[in-house]
Amino acid sequence: MQHGVFLRPEVLPEISDRVEVPTYDRSRLRRSILHIGVGGFHRSHLGSYVDDLCRAGHRDWSIVGSGVLPADAAMASALGGQECLYSLILRGPDLTQVAIIGSIVDYIHAHPNPTRLVEQISHPDTQMVSLTVTEGGYPIEEGKGRYDPESPMAGRASAFGILVAGLALRRARNAGPLSVVSCDNIVSNGDVARTATLGEAENVDPALAAWVELEVAFPNSMVDRITPATTDADREWLFTETGVVDAWPVVAEPFRQWVIEDTFAAGRPPLEDLDVVVTSDVEPYEQMKLRLLNGAHSVLAYLAALRGYDQVHTAMSDPLLRRYIRAFLDDEAAPTLPAVPGIDVEDYKTTIIGRFSNGAIADQISRLCRDGSAKLPKFVLPILRDQLRRGGPIGLSALGLAGWCQYLVGVADDGSVIEPAADPHLETARHHARASLTEPARFLDYRAVFDDDLAGNRRLISALSEALTSVRSRGTQPALESALSS
């Protein structure tokens, strides 16, 4: 076993023979990106891209991370003790690599006092505010696309409330334009971020909202890298293999992808120097990723949980689930896509199967099951709508919804109790799932998820009722076999 070394800047030369370390001078980097919502995905994705720029000699881009929730105190403590250094562990079927990432140079915990974060947003060096606040973190009325002032994600203490306070101070100080970049898995995420920001700004001062319209850009983007939650086993592995003691390392797959709209208001990182697609139209790439990767993740997650699997790769080793996911991609999801410039969709689907089957990262089914009320309307329901419109197949998507419903009821195939993963609307979702026990179609009464067009569609009512009845009366395996043979 290696001698334990706590991760700090001064030990980088000592551990450089064991792991890849940053050799650039972090003190000379411009603090040009302010990121709200530092978690595993941000550190495996944007953090790694900016680190690549720094290693290539760019000095105009580094990240000040921040958190606005009480729970973000844990990240503040972990990064603060390491001067924001962290380990990125890339695990693939045939390789494992460890790199120390240095692109985050500071961290601001804005709860309960957001003053320092507001100041950082207004600083002239800040050219870009990026966000990973999860699909449910936007104060937008579900299904309507409108700002919702009653949302728990709205108000002065929220991420968008603090962002608007920073923009107001930036305007008062004439600190220049800014770009706000959402890195969340949301359709037209830049447009959604714009709506949330303008809604908050309008509540503060209509003149501020007018300034935001003119001076702040909200480029749409598509982001991708599977990043499971860090476990104690990951920390132990890092210590045993390298001797590095890291309070919060990040584990991710080698694959990463970023497609972004070239509509920045201020300076932007030289993303064309990296494996980033800079384009005038993100939508085709976005639909491909949300419907194929995220859609497949969602329909897999709940059926796998009902069958007792707790990791994605073990679920994919089940021949029936593997066939189901491939058929879902081929028959229902992919036919709804527009042409995607420069992408071979057949290769992309095959890559997804390989990524899901990567046992090296041990991605958790419970992670995929979180926030179903926010995820399914964005990942699976658009597929259903398109297939219903064209008269195409919907049985596999309907089975995925049936899996979610039964998961919410909380009973696995073997009769054991399931404790559903976190969802801001969990109790409401469970209420509608339980109502479906007497009449399966009543799950569609969950109108925060299913609009009238779906709730009243006879084909969907029939397909969901059949799938739910099959899952409950015979179990998930016969339900899968039936769906695949039809």
N, C-alpha and C positions, 0 to 999 in steps of 0.2 A: 504494500500500500504506500502511496505517495505521502510525504509529509504535508499536512494540511496547511493551506495558505488562504487567508481571508482575502477576498477579491477587493483590491484597492488600487489606485493608480500607481503607487510606489512599488507594487509587486509585479507589475507587467513584465519587466525585464527578466525576473526570476522564473516566470511561468511560460515564457515565449518558446521554450523548447518542447512544451507539452500541448499548448493550444495556440491558435492564431490570435495575435493581439494587435490593437491599433498602434501604429507608429507615428501618427500625426499628432500635432500639438493641439490638444483640445481647448486650451486656454485662448487660442488665437482664432477660434471659429466664430463666425457671426451668428448670433442667436436669431435666426430669421424665420424659424417655424415654431409656432406655439401649438402644441397638441393637447386636446381635451379628451381624457378617457384612456389613459395609459393602461393597457392590459397586455396579455400575451400576444394577441394578434398584432397590435400596433408595433410591438417590439420585434416580432418576427418579420413584419412586412415593411412599413415605412421606415422604421428604425434601421433595418438592414439595407434598404436602398440608400438612405442618406449616409450610412457608414461606408458603403461602396464609393460614394462620391468623395467623401473625406479621404479615403485610402488612395483615390486617384489624384489627389492633390487639390481638390476644390476646398476653399476656406470660407465661402460665403453662405454655407448652409449647415446648420445644426439645429437641434430640437430642444426646446424647453417643454418638458412634459408637465401635465397638470391633472388633477382630479377634483371634482366638485361634490362628491358624496362622502358621508361620514366613513363608509367602508374603505375609501381610498387612502385612509391613514396607513393601512398595511403596506401599500405600494410606496407611499412616502417614506416609511421607515426602512423598507428593504433597499430602495434606491439611494436614500440619503446616506445610509451607512457605507455605501460603496461608491460614493460620488457619481452615481448614476451609471456606472459600468454594470453590464450584465452578460451572462453567457448565453449564446444561441447554439443549441444542440440540434443539428440537422441529422435526421435518421431516415435512411432509405433501406430498401431490401439488401443492398450490397455495400453500403457505406454509412459511416457515422463520422461527422465532423463537428468540431467545437471551435467557435470563434468568440472572442470577447468583443462586444459592440460598445463603441464609444460615442455614438452620434447624439445621444441624449446627454446634455451638459448640465441640466438643472431640472428640479422638480418642484412644483408649487402645489401644496394642498390648500384648496380654496374654501374649505369648510372648517370653521364657520365664518371665516373672514376672507372675502374674495378680493380685498384691496390690491394685493400684490399681483394677482392674476389679471385684474382689470388694467393695471399699470403696464403689464407686459404686452397685452393686446394692443395698447395704445402706443407702444414704443416704436419709433421710426424704423428700427432694425427689423421688426416683425413684418414680414412680407406675406405670410400665409398662416392661417389658422386651420388646422386639420382636426377631424373629429372621428372617434370611434365610441359612440355612446349607445350602441346596440340598436336593433330594429325598432324596439319599443321606446327609445329615448327621445323621440321627436314629438313635440306638442302638436300633432296633426290628427284631425278627426278621421278615424279609421274608415276607409272606403270612400271618403269625400274629398280628401286632398286639401282640406282647409285647415288653417290655424285654429287650434282649440285652446282658448284662454283658460278653460276649466281643467285642462289636462294636468296631472301631477308633474309632468315634465315642463310645465310653463311656470313663469314667475321669476322674480328677481334672483332667487337663489339657485335657479336651474342653470344648466349649461348654456342655454340660449339667452337667459336673462343676463348672465355674466358676460357672455359674448357681446350683447347689445350695450351693456354698460361700458365695455372696453371700446366699442365702436363710437359711442357718444364722446368718450374722452379723446379718442383719436381724431374725431371731427373737430372738437374744440381746440385741439393743439395743432391742427392742420398737418397731421403726420403722414398724410398721403393715402392712396388707395390700398386695398387689401384683397386677398383671395381667401375664401372659405372653402375648404375641400373636405367633403364627407368621404370617409373610408368605410362606411357601413353598407351592408348587403341590402340595399333598398333600391327599388326601381327609380331611376332618375334621381339619384341621391342628392345631386347638387340642386335640383329644382325643389326637392323637399326641404333641404337646408335653407334655401332662399325663402320659402314660404314661412318656415318657423322663425327665421331671423326677422323678416319684415313684420310678421305678426307681433313679435315682442317689441320691435322698434315703434310700431304704430301706437302701441299702448303707452309708450314712454313719451313720444313726441312725433307727430306726423312729419315735421321738418326733418327729423333724424331718419325716418323711413325713406323720405325722398332722397336724402344724401346716400343712404345705403344702396338705393336703386342705381345711382349714378357711379358710385365709387367702389363698390364691393362686387367682386365676381364670385360665382358659385359653379365652378366647372363640375360636370358630371364625371363620375369615375366608376370603374369596375375593378375590384380587388379580389385576390384569391391566394390563400395559402392555408392549408389545414394546420391548425395550431391547437392541439389538445391542452387542457388545463394541466399545469405543472403539479406533479405529485412529490411526496417525500422520497419515493423511490428514484425519481429523476435527480433530486439533490444528492442522494446517496451514491448513485451511479457516477455523477460528476466528480464527487470527492474521491471515490475509490479509483476511478480511471485516471484522473488528472491531478488530484490533490487540491483542487480549487474548491473553496467553501463559498457558495453563492446563495444568498438568502432567497432569491427568486429567479432561477434560470428559466429559459424558454426552450421548449421542445417544438420542432416543426418538421414538416416534410421538406425535401429539397426543392420541390416545385414551388414557384411563385409566379404571380402574374399581376400586372397593373396596366390598365388602359385608362387614359385620362383625356378629357376634352381640353383643347388648347385655347382656353378663354380666360386666362389669368388677367387680373387687373394690375397687379404689381409684378415684380420680378418672379421668375419661377426657376426651380432647380433645372439643371441641364439634363432632363430625363432622357433625352434622345441618346445620351452617352451610355445609358443602361438598357436592360431588357424591358423597357417600358414602351408601350404603343401610345404615341401622342397623336390624336386624331380630331377631326371636326365632328365626328358622330360616334358616340360611345354606345348607343342603343343596341345595335346588333350583338356586340360583344357582351353587353350586360344581360340581354335576354338569354344568350347562350349559357352564360355562367349561372344565372339565377334559376333557369328552368332545368338545366341538365345537372350541374353539380349540386346546387342547393335543393332543387326539387327532389333529386334522387336521395340525398341525405335525409330529407324530411320523410319521404314515404318509407324508407328503410328503417328509420329510427324506431318508430312506434311498433311496427311489426316485429322487429328484432327484440325489442323490450318484452313484448308479449311472449316471445319464444324463449326468453331467459338469457339472452346474450347481453353482456355488459360492455363489449368492445366491438368497434366497427369491423376490424379484420376478422374476428371470429365469426361474426354474422355473415361476412362475405365468404367464409369457408363452407357455409351451408349451401349446398348446390341449388336448393330451391330458392333461397333468397337471392343468390347470385343470378340465377336465370330471371327472376322477377325484376331485378334492377336493370339488367341488360334489356329486357323486353320493354320496361317502362321508358328507358332512354330511346330505344329504336322506334317503338310503335306509337307512343303518345307524346313524349316531350319534344324530340327532335323535329317531327313534322310541323310543329308550330313555329319554328324559327325562321327569321329572314336569312338572306345570304349574309355570311360573316366574312368580310374581306380578309384575305390572307390566312384563314383558318380552315383546316380540313376537319369538318365536324365528325367524320367517322373516326379519325385518329383521336380527336378530343374525347369522344365517348370511351374509346378503348383506354385512354389515359386515366379517365375517371375510375374505371374498374380497377386498374392497377393501383391507383392512389388509395381507394377504399380498402384494398387488400393489403396495404402496407402495414404489416404487424410491428414494424420497428418503432412506430410512434404511438401505438396503443391508444388510438383515439376513443373517447368514451361515448357510448350510446347516450348516456345521461346528458352529455353536453349538447348533443343534437336534439334532444327532446325538450330543451328549455325554450320558453317563449313561443310555443306553438301558435298561440292566438295572433302573434305578430308575423310569424314566419310563413305559415301556410297560405295566407292571403296573397303573399308576395311571390311565393315559390311554386305553389301547386295549383291554386285556383285559376291563374291566367291560362295554364295549360288546359284545364277543364273547359273554361269559357271558349277558347279557340276550337277545341275539338267538338264541343256541342254546336258551335256556330257552323262548322263544316260537316257535321254529321259523322265525325270520326269516332274512334274507340275511346272509351272512358273507364273501362272496368278496372284497370290497374291503378289509376289515380283514385277512383272511388274506394278501392281496397285500402289504399294508403290513408284516406280519411277515416275509414272504418277502424283501422288500427289506432289512429289518434283517439277516436271516440272511446274505444274499449280501454285504451291506456288511461284515459281520464276517469273512467269508471273505477279503475284500479285493481283489475283482476287479470292475472296472467293465465296463459294456457293451462298451467298445472294447478290453477286455483290459488296460487300464492298471491299475497297482497303487493301491489305496486304503489309506491309513494311517488306521485308525479313530480317531475322536475319543476323548477321555479317558472312562473308565468305571472305577469302583473294582473292578469284577468283569470287566474286559475279557478277561483270559486265559481265565477259565472260560467266558465267553460265546463266545469264538472257538473253544475246544475243541469245544463242542457244535455250532457252526456248521460246522466242518470235518467232524464226524462225519456231518452231514446230506448230505455229498457222495456217500456211498455209499447212504444211505437217508434221503430227505428228512424223514420223520417223526421221526428221531432228534433233531432240533432241539428237539422237545418234551420231551426228557429233561432239559432245563435246568430242574430243579425249583426252583431259587431264583426263577424267573420263572413257570413253568407248573406249577400245582398239579395234583393227580390228576384233578380234574374236567375240566380242559382237555386234559391230556396223554393221557387215555384216551378222549376224545370222538371217535367215528368220523367225524362230519361235519367237525370241525376237522382231523383227520389227513388226510382226503381233500382238503379245500380247500387246506391248506398244502402238501401234497405236489404237488398240481396246479400251484399258483402257483410254487413253487420250481422245478419241472421246466420250466415255461414260461419263467421268467426266465433260467434257465441254458442252455436249449437254443436259445431263439429271441431272447432279449433283452427288455429292459424294455418297449419300445414294443409289440411284439406281445402281451406279457402284459397290459399295460394295455388294449389294444383288446379282448382276449378277455374280461377281467373286466368291462369296461363294456358289452359286448354280451350278457352272460349274464343 
